[in-house]
Amino acid sequence: MEISTSPQVGSDAWAPGGRSTGGGAAGQDGEGDEQEGDGPAGHPVTVAAPPGRRRCRPDVRVHRWPRRASYGDGMDTTMVADLSEDELIASFVPLLPRGRHTLVPSGDDAAVVAAPDGRFCVSTDVLVEDLHFRLDWGDGADVGWRAAAQNLSDIAAMGAEPSSMVVSLVLPPTTSVAWVHDLSRGFAELCGPLGVGVDGGDLSAGTQLVVAVTVHGDLGGRRPVLRSGARPGDVVAHAGVLGHAAAGMALLASGRSGGADDGLIGAFLRPHRLHAPDPRER
């Protein structure tokens, strides 16, 4: 799938506070092509929506708030509200890995991924801020790693080889662009060495940060490993140490860290690295 944007995520949707500043946003059909909105100090800001694959007429014009300059101690404080959707996408897509099964990567209406087996496994999972993670528990790379790991593990549990994933994000307008870049790097750190591509997804504005991942895997001629196939005497394999990740999350929620606790916290933030199946096992 392409990196696409939901209709409400036109440039207007990134206005501070998530306020839509006008009528039809880019990507919507119908009336309301000219939108009204106020920039800083009440001055309207209007930019032309670029022609191309976005589903809008080339003459549609949308508003966005100008980019803020970085300030303070030199740390980049740019927020997603400061960029148009195209600028934001262009800033993080180069950080994402291309998989060995990816034939057409992100950028078209859909990605094309090879499925040599003729079958593929699919799994999906969602991480929600303040329910599954908090921004003060770690950085964006930790969230990206964990989001990838928990989806890749489902494919591995089926006896398949992960091949591709798509990622959908709900971003509050005040989300740091640097955090989004770190999130992308977290996906790349885990998926890249495994040859798994991040081949598109979706963006939406919202009040709470959400990371939703759908992963695909190839069975390589093997039969899927099903839960219903378990029999007494079978070997049950588990990567990592049971209970460590849950203990790490409990420690983070309680505000404790340091010393021996860091190992448990690490087990939660960066779950055990998966490895591609050995071709000799096929």
Buried (B, 14 or more C-beta within 10 A) or exposed (E): BBBBBBBBBBBBBBBEEBEBBBBBBBBBEEEEBBBEBEBEEEEEBBEEBEEEEBEBEEEBBBBBBEBBEEEEEEEBBBBBBBBBBBBBBEBBBEBBBBBBBBEBBBEEEEBEBBBEBEBBBEBEBBBEBEEBBBBEBBBBBBBBBBBBBBBBBBBBBBBBBBBBBBBBBBBBBEBBBBBBBBBBBBBBBBBBEBBBBBBBBBBBBBEEBBBBBBBBBBBBEBEEEEEEEEEEEEEEEEEEEEEBBEBBBEBBEEEEEEEEBEEBBBBBBBBBBBEEBEEEEE
